[in-house]
Amino acid sequence: MTFGNTKTGKTGTSTSEATETAQIKSIESLDKDNDMERGLKNRHVQFIAIGGTIGTGLFLGSGKSIALTGPSIILVYIGVGLIMFLLMRAIGEMMYSDPSQHTFINFITRYLGRAWGKFAGWTYWIVLILTGMTEITAVSTYFVTFFGTFGIDLNAWKWLIELCFLVALTGINLIAVKVFGEAEFWFSMIKITLIVGLIVTAVVMLFLGFSYPATHVEGVDGTVSGATVSLTNITDGFQLAPNGWMNFFMSFQMVFFAYQLIEFVGVTVSETQNPRKVLPKAVNELIMRILIFYVGALVAIMAIVPWRNFHQNADGSFGSPFIMVFKYAGLDWAAALVFFVVITAAASALNSLIYSAGRHLYQLAQDSESPAMQRLGEVSDHKVPAKAIIVSGCMILFSPLINAIPGISSAFVLFASAASQTAGNHNQCEKQSQ
């Protein structure tokens, strides 16, 4: 496969490319049964890959991760990132061999059998729905918090906010795949801008030897101690597990959550223009994205805010490092800025989940022998699996109803937490197929 480097001969054609041409079928021949439109351009896929790498966990969850194990959290992000890179290489190789597949789950059916493929397909779709329920709840929570920074209380309208976001994002998915790609492009651009702004702010502060006094930061109990911006905030007294090995291993859970949806780019291949050129670039640049957007951001945060200044609040929450950094830089509206970006991050995740859930249900319907299910395996005039998208969106719509019932609300949290375990079962099937 041309996923790695290739050598070019005198004729200008890479030697590995010539070998592949004889081994794999052309996209045109594979697309005979592909009713989808290849409407995603290179820039869409590259930014979808970046957006899948950057989740809400980085903006809000990194405070807890840093508090758990200090500067060694950087090593955890790198270690888990390498695992994710190997996973994406495996998915990429399979999707490269057959870019007409709507989901990488199909390869489980191909190599392990129909029963394993059916099990993996349904469990993964359930994971997507459960995760979608948590994301729509997160969107409304962040939306309420964002307006709360301006003194506007929207708590009574959370259900309506969830409904409006879900209808809007489902509509984006129903119009055309290129509209979805354009939405994800701009969602990712907003997230990237905030992270680059954070890193640039840290570099300027380091260059100036910036110091700041004790300050009250939104979302943090009490006052955060003042400090001088320096890399010594990271290196002084460095320990691999400063708060014990239990906290060190607990940080892995937060990091895995931060990498949520990193595999999503593998679902877009059947609707991507020139996938055998675009997909390898999206996968192979994953390591660089991790180094810049995760490692770079964490180094910048801990250079500005000593890791010992991250403490758990009385309600069990942790302050956002991004809010802290921009607050110290003099932005009084730092909380509003960060929560606006977090809303876009959560909306982007929900948008991708609706897209992915629709494609997986569409594939399950095509493989089903049930006439009722087969109706979901059809595409609309806009070349999207509209029926499967609508059904998936309706399942996510249960979230506002579940959250409104006190007796079921706690059970929903339990089911949402169990989604990661269900995903683990599906990943085990995928590893066997590789």
HUBELHU-V904638 format. One record per run of one state. SS is the DSSP state (alpha for helix, beta for strand, coil for the rest). FROM is the first residue (numbers start at 1). TO is the last residue. If there is no record, write none. Layout:
# HUBELHU-V904638
SS/FROM/TO ; SS/FROM/TO
This chain:
# HUBELHU-V904638
coil/1/7 ; beta/8/8 ; coil/9/13 ; beta/14/14 ; alpha/15/23 ; coil/24/26 ; alpha/27/33 ; coil/34/39 ; beta/40/40 ; coil/41/41 ; alpha/42/53 ; coil/54/55 ; alpha/56/97 ; coil/98/105 ; alpha/106/112 ; coil/113/113 ; alpha/114/148 ; coil/149/154 ; alpha/155/175 ; coil/176/176 ; alpha/177/208 ; coil/209/210 ; beta/211/212 ; coil/213/214 ; beta/215/215 ; coil/216/223 ; beta/224/224 ; coil/225/226 ; beta/227/228 ; coil/229/231 ; alpha/232/235 ; coil/236/244 ; alpha/245/258 ; coil/259/261 ; alpha/262/267 ; coil/268/268 ; alpha/269/271 ; beta/272/272 ; coil/273/274 ; alpha/275/284 ; coil/285/285 ; alpha/286/304 ; coil/305/306 ; alpha/307/309 ; coil/310/311 ; beta/312/312 ; coil/313/317 ; beta/318/318 ; coil/319/320 ; alpha/321/328 ; coil/329/333 ; alpha/334/367 ; coil/368/370 ; alpha/371/374 ; coil/375/385 ; alpha/386/396 ; coil/397/397 ; alpha/398/404 ; coil/405/405 ; alpha/406/433 ; coil/434/434
